[in-house]
Amino acid sequence: MNKNLLLAGLLLLLSQVTLLAQTNHLLPQPQTVVAREGEWILEPGTPLIAESAAARKSAALFNALLETKTGFQLPILMHPPALGPLITLEESMVANNPEAYTLEVNGEGVIIQGADSGLFYGLQSLFQLVEIQGISAVVPQVEIADAPAFGYRGIMLDVSRHFFSTAQVKKILDLMSQLKFNTLHWHLTDDQGWRLEIKKYPKLTEIGAWRDSTIIGQYYDYQPFIYDNEKHGGYYTQEEAREIVRYAAERKITVIPEIELPGHSSAVLAAYPEFGSFEIKEGTAKGTIPAVNDKGDPLNNEISKQLPGYWGVHYNIYGPTPAAFSFLEDVLTEVMDIFPSKYIHIGGDEVPKDHWETSAIAQKVIKKEKLEDEHELQSYFIQRIEEFLNENGRKMIGWDEILEGGLAPNATVMSWRGEKGGIAAAKMGHDVIMTPNSHLYFDHYQAEDKTTEPLAIGGFLPLEKVYSYSPVPDALSEEEAVHVLGVQANLWTEYIPTNQKMEYFLFPRALALAEVAWKPKEEKDYQSFLRDRLPASLLSLEKQGVFFRIPEAIVDISKESGRHLIRIQPLVAGAKVYYTVDGHKADQTARLYTGPIVAPNPGSDQESLVLRYVTITPGGRSSNEFQVPIE
């Protein structure tokens, strides 16, 4: 055979293998993918046809992404020219699901069909399919039919414990949209900070948005606490919040605000102590408990103007008073004017009842309303708020503690203390969002050896455990399972003060969550996710300037002919691995992995050897050093 023909044939085969691999890189993995032979070259002048204003906006966002990969944008037209290849957005409902889409790439171009959100998601998949080969932007010929398994696919971002800029929130929204998340749950208020401008109550941000100092280290590292003596805070103006809502909506993401009540209210009561549970006289609340808690905070609501700079559950709580209800209704009225989401999150978690137990005001309400105890008072309080939201055309979401004392009639439950609360609510006929702290608390450590990781709140949540989660508990019947709307990860930020640390704790776990939220349980495949989709996705994140955690490589150690053979596959595409097998430190001065390693054999009376290695990404970042015993 002619050598040139043989070479051409090999190149064609390699090209086909590469293009097939591209379809396997799509994350979240589509419902069905049929790879065809051949490829299509995306030229800079290829028209992108989008008739409606919404489709043109999605096309413009796709163009901005495309330019980061190819260096060019496409002309967006309302009508196709007479000749030439096209990318066509055809607006039509697919599979009776506004988020479903089909995508076909053939020799003539690309056709994406779907409703508004479906077209957007189809373009996100197309962006992932585009591969730069030399000077060409190549797209494999493929047919995709896709739709999400769950309608609610969310990430909760806590900006109360640490404040993050609008630019950083937008960056997270960009990344969420590429992964087809559709909800940002925005935790705006808590004991350590109030983050939203409320025009009727300016002291919420004048006082409630700032703390003088914050503890250093983990909660239990220093007793008594050591503080950093640095003022921390900030807030979003209403215009900034509206801009976040608009920005998110363009990316098919709904922003659900959370205004915590009746607990987690220290920031509010520092600014407006009159909304607490005790009568205020000359700036001091009248209580009956002279004791303090273990941090020296008074239990009798003698509220300081200083926001707490340490974490945990605080005793401050709204009073069940007409003034407090009026305040909350005023606040929620302004919140609803900013956020058009059908849901408003009211918190409802971790509510200590100490103040209510000793408050004459609270006890009077319990007696008047014929309530059994403070738990029923909490339910009464939350139902008052739900009635107000319902009257204004909104629905209420709360953490699973809102089940205590009786669930509000129309409430949706966010189950965080495992799945028990979600199961109970679904069996009662209430909608549920699953966000258990066992699998979806992204503030937990990512390695068992915590000394190798940045400071976290505790726990251990590796990538595989996130991927293993199924939002529909086995305890639910088919009819009850319908109430599980979807799934959400929570990023609490007590120990996350910087943008880079936020990204480190979110990624790559958010990539695993994207498939948990998009794919049915029976279609998930962790090894395929790990080997086929994660490496390309992490490389894409690096190119976008995301400071993700570089995960452990896949290390396979087999015994052949009495010797240990070590194979290492890094999980960032194009990354290098440097290693040692003598138990000493591995860094970029160590051996470069280029292929399977035959490990030395220790003597019979010697301990097993240890493989130590680091992954170096194409951008030059180093992973933590990882260790694997050679056994």
C-alpha positions in Angstrom: 0.0 0.0 0.0 1.2 3.5 -0.8 2.7 5.0 2.4 1.0 8.3 1.8 -2.4 6.6 1.6 -1.6 4.6 4.7 -0.7 7.8 6.6 -3.8 9.6 5.3 -5.9 6.6 6.5 -4.4 6.7 9.9 -4.9 10.4 10.2 -8.5 10.0 9.2 -9.0 7.3 11.8 -7.4 9.4 14.5 -9.6 12.3 13.5 -12.7 10.1 13.8 -11.6 8.8 17.2 -10.9 12.4 18.4 -14.4 13.6 17.2 -16.1 10.6 18.8 -14.3 11.5 22.1 -15.6 15.1 21.7 -19.2 13.8 21.9 -18.2 11.9 25.1 -16.9 15.1 26.6 -20.4 16.8 26.9 -21.2 17.5 30.5 -23.8 17.0 31.7 -24.0 14.0 29.4 -27.0 14.3 27.1 -29.9 11.9 27.2 -29.1 10.4 23.8 -26.1 11.0 21.6 -25.7 9.4 18.1 -22.3 10.0 16.6 -22.1 10.2 12.8 -19.1 9.9 10.5 -17.4 13.1 9.5 -17.0 16.6 10.8 -18.1 20.1 10.0 -15.8 23.1 9.9 -17.1 26.1 11.7 -16.0 29.2 9.7 -15.8 32.7 11.2 -18.4 34.0 8.7 -21.0 31.2 9.3 -24.4 32.8 10.0 -26.2 32.0 13.2 -30.0 32.3 12.5 -32.1 33.4 15.4 -35.5 35.0 14.8 -36.8 36.0 18.2 -35.2 38.5 20.6 -34.7 35.8 23.2 -33.0 33.5 20.7 -30.8 36.3 19.6 -29.8 37.0 23.2 -28.9 33.3 23.7 -26.9 33.5 20.4 -25.0 36.6 21.6 -24.1 34.8 24.8 -22.9 31.8 22.8 -20.9 34.1 20.6 -19.1 35.5 23.7 -18.2 32.0 24.8 -17.2 31.0 21.3 -14.8 33.8 21.0 -12.9 32.6 24.1 -12.3 29.3 22.3 -11.9 30.2 18.7 -11.0 33.9 18.6 -14.0 34.9 16.5 -17.8 35.5 16.7 -20.5 34.6 14.2 -22.9 37.0 12.5 -26.4 36.7 14.0 -29.1 37.1 11.4 -32.9 36.8 11.6 -33.2 35.2 8.2 -30.9 32.7 6.4 -29.0 33.8 3.3 -29.6 32.0 0.0 -26.5 29.7 0.1 -24.0 28.3 2.5 -23.8 26.4 5.8 -25.8 27.7 8.8 -26.4 27.4 12.5 -30.1 27.6 12.8 -32.1 28.1 16.0 -35.6 26.7 15.5 -38.0 27.7 18.3 -40.4 24.9 19.1 -41.4 22.9 22.1 -39.5 19.6 22.3 -41.0 16.6 24.2 -43.4 19.0 25.9 -40.5 20.3 28.0 -39.3 23.9 27.8 -35.8 22.8 28.7 -35.5 20.0 26.2 -33.7 20.4 22.9 -32.4 18.5 19.9 -29.1 19.3 18.2 -28.0 18.0 14.8 -24.6 18.6 13.2 -24.3 17.5 9.5 -22.3 18.6 6.5 -24.6 21.6 6.0 -24.2 23.0 9.5 -26.1 22.9 12.8 -29.8 22.8 13.6 -30.9 23.3 17.2 -34.6 22.9 18.1 -36.2 23.9 21.4 -38.1 26.4 23.4 -36.3 29.4 24.9 -34.4 27.5 27.6 -33.9 24.5 25.3 -32.2 26.6 22.6 -29.9 28.1 25.2 -28.9 24.6 26.5 -28.4 23.4 23.0 -26.0 26.2 22.3 -24.1 25.3 25.5 -23.7 21.8 24.2 -22.6 23.1 20.8 -19.9 25.2 22.5 -18.6 22.1 24.3 -18.5 20.2 20.9 -16.3 22.8 19.2 -12.7 21.6 19.1 -9.7 23.6 17.8 -7.6 21.5 15.5 -4.7 23.5 14.1 -6.3 26.7 12.8 -9.8 25.1 12.3 -12.8 25.0 14.6 -14.1 21.5 14.1 -17.5 20.0 15.2 -18.3 16.3 15.0 -21.3 15.3 13.1 -23.8 14.1 15.7 -27.5 13.9 16.7 -28.5 14.8 20.2 -31.9 14.6 21.9 -31.7 15.9 25.5 -33.8 16.9 28.5 -33.2 17.2 32.2 -34.3 14.6 34.7 -35.2 17.3 37.3 -36.8 20.7 36.9 -34.9 22.3 39.9 -31.1 22.3 39.6 -29.6 24.6 42.0 -26.6 26.0 43.9 -27.0 27.9 47.2 -24.4 30.7 47.7 -24.0 32.2 51.1 -22.9 35.8 50.9 -23.8 36.6 54.5 -20.9 35.0 56.3 -18.5 36.5 53.7 -19.5 39.1 51.2 -18.7 38.6 47.5 -18.8 41.2 44.7 -21.4 41.3 41.9 -18.6 40.4 39.5 -17.9 37.2 41.4 -21.6 36.3 41.6 -21.8 36.8 37.8 -18.8 34.6 37.2 -20.5 31.8 39.2 -23.7 32.4 37.1 -21.7 32.0 33.9 -20.3 28.7 35.0 -23.7 27.5 36.3 -25.3 28.2 32.9 -22.6 26.2 31.0 -23.6 23.3 33.2 -27.3 23.8 32.7 -28.1 24.7 36.3 -31.3 26.8 36.5 -31.5 28.2 40.1 -29.2 30.3 42.3 -30.4 30.3 45.9 -29.0 33.5 47.3 -28.5 33.4 51.1 -28.6 37.1 51.7 -29.1 37.4 55.5 -27.8 35.8 58.6 -26.4 36.5 62.0 -23.1 37.8 60.6 -24.4 40.1 57.9 -27.4 41.6 56.1 -26.5 42.0 52.4 -29.4 43.6 50.6 -30.4 47.3 50.6 -33.9 47.9 52.0 -34.8 51.5 51.5 -37.4 51.7 54.3 -34.9 50.4 56.8 -31.5 51.9 56.1 -29.8 50.7 59.3 -30.0 47.1 58.0 -27.0 48.0 55.8 -25.6 50.9 57.8 -25.2 48.6 60.8 -26.2 45.1 59.8 -23.9 44.8 56.8 -20.7 45.2 58.8 -18.8 43.4 61.5 -15.7 44.7 63.2 -13.8 41.5 63.3 -13.9 37.8 62.5 -12.4 34.8 64.3 -9.3 33.2 62.8 -9.0 29.4 62.3 -11.6 26.7 62.9 -14.3 27.3 65.5 -12.5 25.0 68.0 -8.9 26.0 67.3 -8.7 28.8 69.9 -10.5 29.1 73.2 -11.2 31.9 73.8 -11.5 33.0 70.1 -8.8 35.0 68.5 -10.1 37.7 66.2 -8.5 39.2 63.0 -9.3 42.8 63.9 -10.4 43.5 60.3 -13.7 45.0 59.5 -15.7 42.9 57.0 -18.9 43.5 55.2 -20.7 44.9 52.2 -24.1 44.8 50.6 -25.8 44.9 47.3 -27.8 47.9 46.3 -31.2 47.2 44.9 -29.9 48.1 41.5 -27.0 45.7 41.8 -29.4 43.0 42.9 -31.7 43.7 39.9 -28.7 43.5 37.7 -27.8 40.0 39.1 -31.4 38.9 38.5 -31.3 40.2 34.9 -27.9 38.7 34.2 -29.1 35.3 35.6 -32.4 35.4 33.7 -30.5 35.8 30.4 -28.7 32.6 31.3 -31.9 30.8 32.2 -31.2 30.9 35.9 -33.8 32.0 38.5 -32.5 33.8 41.6 -34.3 32.8 44.7 -33.6 35.2 47.6 -33.4 34.0 51.2 -34.4 36.3 54.0 -33.8 34.3 57.3 -36.5 34.2 59.9 -37.4 33.9 62.8 -33.8 32.9 63.8 -30.4 33.8 62.4 -31.5 37.4 63.0 -28.5 39.0 65.0 -27.7 41.4 62.2 -31.2 42.7 62.0 -31.6 43.0 65.8 -28.3 44.8 66.1 -29.8 47.4 63.8 -33.4 47.3 65.1 -33.5 45.6 68.5 -37.2 46.6 68.9 -38.1 43.7 66.6 -36.9 41.1 69.2 -38.8 39.3 71.8 -38.4 41.7 74.7 -39.6 45.1 75.6 -37.0 47.8 74.9 -36.4 50.4 77.5 -33.5 52.9 77.2 -31.7 50.7 74.8 -31.8 47.5 77.0 -34.1 44.6 76.5 -35.9 43.3 79.6 -35.5 39.6 80.0 -35.6 37.2 82.9 -32.4 35.1 82.2 -29.3 36.7 83.7 -27.0 34.0 82.2 -24.8 34.2 79.1 -23.9 31.5 76.6 -20.5 29.9 76.3 -19.2 32.9 74.2 -20.4 35.5 76.7 -23.4 36.7 74.7 -26.4 37.6 76.9 -29.3 35.2 76.7 -31.8 37.9 77.8 -31.6 39.7 74.5 -29.5 42.6 75.7 -28.5 43.1 72.1 -25.2 44.7 71.2 -24.8 47.0 68.2 -21.8 44.8 67.2 -22.5 41.9 64.8 -21.0 38.6 65.9 -17.7 37.7 64.4 -18.0 34.0 65.1 -20.1 31.2 63.7 -22.7 28.8 65.1 -26.3 29.1 66.2 -27.1 32.4 68.0 -29.9 33.0 70.4 -31.3 36.1 68.8 -34.8 35.7 67.4 -37.6 37.9 66.1 -40.4 38.5 68.5 -43.9 37.4 67.4 -45.1 41.0 67.6 -47.1 43.2 65.3 -44.0 45.4 64.8 -41.9 42.5 63.8 -44.5 41.2 61.3 -44.9 44.7 59.9 -41.1 45.0 59.5 -40.9 41.6 57.7 -43.8 42.4 55.4 -42.1 45.7 54.5 -38.8 43.9 53.8 -40.4 41.2 51.8 -42.4 43.7 49.8 -39.2 45.3 48.6 -37.6 41.9 48.1 -40.5 40.8 45.9 -40.1 44.0 43.9 -36.5 43.1 43.1 -36.8 39.3 42.6 -39.6 38.0 40.3 -39.0 34.4 41.3 -42.2 32.5 42.2 -40.4 31.3 45.3 -39.1 33.3 48.3 -36.9 31.4 50.8 -37.6 32.3 54.4 -35.0 30.1 56.1 -36.7 28.8 59.2 -33.7 26.7 60.4 -31.8 26.5 63.6 -34.2 28.5 65.7 -33.4 28.4 69.5 -36.4 29.0 71.6 -34.7 30.3 74.7 -35.9 33.9 74.2 -39.4 32.8 73.5 -39.5 30.6 76.6 -38.7 33.6 78.8 -40.4 36.3 76.8 -43.7 37.6 78.3 -44.6 38.8 74.7 -44.1 35.3 73.2 -45.9 33.5 76.1 -48.8 35.8 75.7 -49.1 34.9 72.0 -48.9 31.2 72.8 -51.7 31.6 75.2 -53.9 33.8 73.0 -53.5 31.6 69.9 -53.9 28.4 72.0 -50.6 27.0 70.9 -49.1 24.1 72.7 -45.5 25.3 72.9 -42.7 27.4 71.3 -42.5 24.9 68.4 -46.1 25.7 67.5 -45.3 29.3 67.9 -42.6 28.9 65.3 -45.1 27.3 63.0 -47.6 30.1 63.7 -44.9 32.7 62.9 -43.9 31.0 59.6 -47.6 30.5 58.5 -48.2 34.3 59.1 -45.3 35.0 56.6 -46.5 32.4 54.2 -50.0 33.9 54.1 -48.4 37.2 53.2 -46.3 35.7 50.4 -49.3 33.8 49.0 -51.4 36.9 49.1 -48.7 38.5 46.9 -48.6 35.6 44.4 -45.5 34.0 45.8 -44.7 30.6 47.2 -42.6 29.9 50.3 -39.5 27.7 50.6 -38.0 26.9 54.0 -35.4 24.5 55.5 -36.8 21.3 56.9 -37.2 22.8 60.4 -40.4 24.4 59.2 -42.0 21.0 59.7 -41.7 21.5 63.4 -45.0 22.4 65.0 -46.9 21.8 61.8 -46.0 22.6 58.2 -47.4 25.8 56.6 -50.1 24.8 54.1 -48.4 25.6 50.8 -44.8 25.5 51.7 -42.0 23.8 49.8 -39.4 22.0 52.0 -35.7 22.1 51.4 -34.4 19.0 53.1 -30.9 19.6 54.5 -30.6 17.4 57.7 -30.4 14.3 55.6 -33.5 13.2 53.7 -35.9 12.6 56.6 -37.5 16.0 56.3 -37.9 15.7 52.6 -39.4 12.3 52.8 -41.9 13.4 55.4 -42.9 16.5 53.4 -43.3 14.5 50.2 -45.5 12.0 52.0 -47.7 14.9 53.2 -48.0 16.1 49.6 -45.6 19.0 49.8 -43.0 19.8 47.1 -39.4 19.1 48.2 -35.9 20.1 47.1 -33.2 17.6 48.3 -30.0 19.2 49.6 -28.8 16.8 52.3 -25.7 17.7 54.3 -24.5 14.1 53.8 -23.9 14.5 50.1 -24.4 18.1 49.0 -22.7 20.4 51.5 -19.9 21.8 49.5 -18.3 23.6 52.5 -17.0 20.2 53.6 -13.4 18.9 53.1 -12.5 17.1 49.8 -9.9 14.8 51.3 -9.9 12.5 54.3 -6.5 13.9 55.4 -7.7 17.4 56.3 -4.1 18.6 56.8 -3.7 18.6 53.0 -6.8 20.8 52.4 -7.7 24.4 53.0 -9.7 25.1 56.3 -13.3 23.9 56.0 -16.2 23.6 58.4 -15.7 19.9 58.8 -17.0 16.7 57.2 -15.7 14.8 54.2 -17.4 15.1 50.8 -15.3 13.6 47.9 -16.3 13.9 44.3 -17.6 10.3 44.1 -20.0 10.7 47.0 -21.5 13.8 45.3 -22.0 11.8 42.0 -23.5 8.9 43.9 -26.4 10.9 45.2 -29.9 10.3 43.9 -32.5 13.0 44.6 -35.4 10.6 44.8 -35.3 8.5 48.0 -36.2 4.9 47.8 -38.7 5.4 50.7 -41.0 7.3 48.4 -43.7 5.8 46.2 -44.0 6.7 42.5 -46.8 9.1 43.4 -44.9 10.7 46.3 -41.7 11.0 44.2 -43.4 13.5 41.9 -43.0 16.0 44.7 -39.2 15.9 44.5 -38.6 18.9 42.3 -34.9 18.5 42.2 -31.6 18.9 43.9 -29.3 21.6 45.2 -25.8 21.9 46.7 -25.1 24.4 49.5 -22.0 26.5 49.8 -21.9 28.0 53.3 -19.0 30.5 53.6 -18.0 30.7 57.2 -14.5 29.5 56.2 -14.6 30.8 52.6 -13.5 34.4 52.5 -12.0 34.7 49.0 -13.0 34.2 45.4 -10.4 31.5 44.8 -11.5 29.5 47.8 -15.1 29.7 46.7 -14.2 28.2 43.3 -12.0 25.6 44.9 -14.9 24.3 47.1 -17.4 24.5 44.2 -15.4 22.8 41.5 -15.1 20.0 40.5 -18.0 18.9 42.8 -20.4 21.2 40.9 -19.5 19.2 37.7 -20.7 16.0 39.5 -23.8 17.7 40.7 -24.6 18.8 37.2 -25.0 15.2 36.1 -26.9 14.3 39.3 -29.4 17.0 38.5 -29.6 16.3 34.7 -29.5 12.5 34.4 -31.8 9.8 35.8 -30.2 7.6 38.5 -30.0 4.5 36.2 -28.1 6.4 33.5 -25.3 7.7 35.6 -21.8 6.2 35.3 -19.2 7.5 37.6 -16.2 5.9 35.8 -17.4 7.4 32.5 -17.9 10.8 34.1 -14.4 10.6 35.6 -12.5 9.4 32.5 -14.5 10.8 29.6 -16.0 14.1 30.7 -14.2 15.5 33.8 -10.7 16.0 32.2 -12.0 18.2 29.3 -14.3 20.1 31.6 -11.6 20.9 34.1 -9.3 22.1 31.2 -12.2 24.3 30.1 -12.5 25.7 33.6 -8.8 26.5 33.7 -9.0 28.4 30.4 -11.8 30.4 32.0 -9.7 31.3 35.0 -11.5 29.1 37.5 -9.4 28.1 40.6 -10.8 24.5 40.9 -9.5 21.8 43.1 -7.2 19.6 41.1 -8.5 16.1 41.9 -6.6 12.9 42.6 -5.5 11.1 39.4 -6.7 7.6 38.6 -4.0 5.3 39.8 -4.0 1.7 38.8 -1.5 -0.6 40.5 -1.4 -4.2 39.3 1.0 -7.0 39.9 2.5 -8.6 36.9 5.3 -11.2 37.0 5.9 -10.5 40.6 6.4 -6.7 40.0 4.1 -3.8 40.7 3.1 -2.0 37.5 1.7 1.6 38.1 -0.4 3.5 35.6 -1.5 7.1 36.3 -4.2 9.1 34.5 -4.4 12.7 35.5 -8.0 14.1 35.5 -7.2 17.4 33.8 -6.8 17.1 30.1 -3.2 17.7 29.0 -1.8 17.7 32.6 1.5 16.2 33.6 2.3 14.1 36.6 5.5 14.1 38.6 6.1 11.2 41.1 8.4 9.5 43.5 8.2 5.9 44.7 10.7 6.1 47.6 8.3 7.9 49.9 9.9 11.3 49.6 8.3 14.5 48.5 7.0 14.7 45.0 7.0 18.0 43.1 8.2 19.3 39.7 11.8 18.2 40.5 10.6 14.6 40.7 10.3 12.1 37.8 7.9 13.0 35.0 5.4 10.2 34.3 5.5 9.2 30.7 4.1 5.7 30.8 3.6 2.7 33.1 6.1 2.5 36.0 7.6 -0.7 37.2 8.0 -0.2 40.9 11.1 -1.4 42.8 10.6 -4.5 45.1 11.3 -3.9 48.7 13.0 -6.6 50.7 10.8 -9.1 52.6 11.6 -7.4 55.9 10.9 -3.9 54.6 7.7 -1.9 54.6 5.7 -1.3 51.4 6.7 1.5 49.2 4.6 4.6 48.7 3.8 6.4 45.4 3.7 10.2 45.9 2.7 12.4 43.0 1.4 15.8 42.0 -0.6 16.8 38.9 0.5 20.0 37.0 -2.2 21.5 34.8 -1.5 22.9 31.4 -1.8 26.3 33.0 1.0 25.5 35.5 -1.0 25.0 38.6 0.0 22.2 41.0 -2.3 19.9 42.8 -1.9 18.9 46.4 0.6 16.1 46.9 -1.2 12.7 46.9 0.0 9.4 48.3 -0.9 5.8 47.4 0.7 2.7 49.0 2.2 0.3 46.5 0.7 -3.0 47.6 
